Amino acid sequence: MGPYIVCLVTIDDPAKAAYIARSLVGQKLAACVSIIPEIQSIYLWKEKICDEKEILLLIKTRSDLFNKLKTAVKELHPYEVPEIVALDIQQGLPEYLQWINDSTLPNP
């Protein structure tokens, strides 16, 4: 993974989404969490096709914080198996990437 990532997390409740977002930013595991209020998710779960309204969290952070972020999300998230997917940021405005770095926990 590159030094910066965007993590995708879905959840079913706006209050829970805001709570997770505030927690991650407050712990400096993420510089920013953007909340997309309504998406439609169609997925297979326990041999059943589900069609649900969900909320998407776009979490901007550093890749070296992924394991801590993943642990925090799993502790805060009500789903049995929450979606926690990380995508590399291939390029970005250098000042924005520096802001991510400055807004998160110090490098180990």
C-alpha positions as CSV (number, residue, x, y, z in Angstrom):
1,M,0.0,0.0,0.0
2,G,1.0,3.6,-0.6
3,P,1.5,5.9,2.3
4,Y,-2.1,7.3,2.2
5,I,-5.4,5.4,1.9
6,V,-9.1,5.9,1.7
7,C,-11.1,3.3,3.7
8,L,-14.7,2.5,2.8
9,V,-17.1,1.5,5.6
10,T,-20.8,1.0,5.3
11,I,-23.3,1.2,8.2
12,D,-27.1,1.3,8.6
13,D,-27.7,4.2,11.0
14,P,-26.8,7.9,10.6
15,A,-26.1,8.3,14.4
16,K,-23.8,5.3,14.4
17,A,-22.0,6.7,11.3
18,A,-21.4,10.0,13.0
19,Y,-20.3,8.3,16.2
20,I,-17.7,6.2,14.3
21,A,-16.5,9.2,12.3
22,R,-16.1,11.4,15.4
23,S,-14.3,8.6,17.2
24,L,-11.8,7.9,14.4
25,V,-11.0,11.6,14.0
26,G,-10.9,12.1,17.7
27,Q,-8.4,9.2,18.1
28,K,-6.4,10.7,15.2
29,L,-6.8,7.4,13.3
30,A,-8.3,9.5,10.4
31,A,-7.8,13.0,9.3
32,C,-11.3,13.2,7.8
33,V,-14.4,11.0,7.5
34,S,-16.9,12.0,4.8
35,I,-20.4,10.6,5.3
36,I,-22.4,9.9,2.2
37,P,-26.0,9.7,3.7
38,E,-27.7,7.2,1.5
39,I,-26.5,4.4,-0.8
40,Q,-28.3,1.3,-1.9
41,S,-26.3,-1.9,-1.1
42,I,-27.3,-5.2,-2.7
43,Y,-25.3,-8.1,-1.4
44,L,-25.3,-11.8,-0.5
45,W,-25.4,-12.6,3.2
46,K,-26.0,-16.1,4.6
47,E,-27.3,-17.3,1.2
48,K,-29.8,-14.5,1.0
49,I,-29.8,-11.6,-1.4
50,C,-30.2,-8.4,0.7
51,D,-31.2,-5.0,-0.6
52,E,-30.6,-2.3,2.0
53,K,-30.2,1.4,2.4
54,E,-26.8,2.2,4.0
55,I,-24.5,5.1,4.8
56,L,-21.0,5.2,3.3
57,L,-18.0,6.5,5.3
58,L,-15.0,7.6,3.3
59,I,-12.1,7.6,5.7
60,K,-8.9,9.4,4.8
61,T,-5.8,8.3,6.6
62,R,-2.3,6.8,6.3
63,S,-1.8,3.2,5.4
64,D,0.4,2.6,8.5
65,L,-2.7,3.3,10.7
66,F,-4.9,0.8,8.9
67,N,-4.6,-2.0,11.5
68,K,-5.5,0.4,14.3
69,L,-8.3,1.9,12.3
70,K,-9.7,-1.6,11.4
71,T,-9.6,-2.6,15.1
72,A,-11.4,0.6,16.2
73,V,-14.1,0.2,13.5
74,K,-14.7,-3.4,14.4
75,E,-15.1,-2.4,18.1
76,L,-17.5,0.4,17.3
77,H,-19.5,-1.2,14.5
78,P,-22.7,-3.2,15.1
79,Y,-22.4,-5.5,12.0
80,E,-21.2,-9.1,12.5
81,V,-18.8,-8.5,9.5
82,P,-18.5,-4.8,8.7
83,E,-17.2,-3.7,5.4
84,I,-13.7,-2.3,5.9
85,V,-11.9,-1.8,2.6
86,A,-8.7,0.2,2.0
87,L,-7.8,1.8,-1.3
88,D,-4.5,3.4,-2.1
89,I,-4.4,7.1,-2.9
90,Q,-2.2,7.0,-6.0
91,Q,-1.9,10.8,-6.3
92,G,-3.1,13.8,-4.5
93,L,-2.5,17.5,-3.8
94,P,0.7,17.4,-1.8
95,E,-0.6,19.9,0.7
96,Y,-3.7,17.8,1.3
97,L,-1.6,14.6,1.8
98,Q,0.6,16.6,4.2
99,W,-2.6,17.6,6.1
100,I,-3.6,14.0,6.4
101,N,-0.2,13.3,7.8
102,D,-0.3,16.2,10.2
103,S,-3.8,15.4,11.4
104,T,-3.2,11.8,12.3
105,L,-1.1,10.0,14.9
106,P,2.6,10.5,14.6
107,N,4.4,7.9,12.4
108,P,5.5,4.9,14.5
